[in-house]
Amino acid sequence: NVHRGVHTLSQRATDAYEGARARMASFIGAKEAREVVITRGTTEAVNLLANTFGASWGPGDEIIVSEMEHHSNIVPWQMLCEKTGATMKVIPIKNDGTLDIDEYKSMLNPKVKFVFVNHVSNTLGTINPIELIIELAHKNNSQVLIDGAQGAAHLKINLNELNVDYYVASAHKLCGPTGVGFLYGKSELLN
């Protein structure tokens, strides 16, 4: 096991694990390797965040998701809202397959704790304007999670430059092994 022993095999495993984390951090433009949490995939990363960050939510708190999210990424937020009494709002899709950004702007208010959208839609292929989505959310003091399952595979990303709070993806979308993914989080938020 990594980080569990001082014998040779444990040290080699730890070095390989931390080396992989450092390579992932470099690939996605993280400031430091500790901003990368290795998971079993995108879905686990979303669930991990929903079950930790969202645990303090309550009635009156709001989350915004988009209508084009993958089902497995909406369910954790629905369950969290049922458990905590928070409310989920959904950004609609316009007829041209893009998100209705004007509607998104109207949804932002001091109650919105969190915004979750995908970088690239897995069904429509729409590349969402995440820079604008992040900027507007941060002006509202809301945190942002981007589902990068498709985006990380098809676009060059630099999460430090994007100023995104959290970003998730799976290795198999990047021609890597099945059952591996990551949750990126700004170090001050993960602390």
Order of alpha helices (4+ residues) and beta strands (2+ residues): alpha-beta-alpha-beta-alpha-beta-alpha-beta-alpha-beta-alpha-alpha-beta-beta-alpha
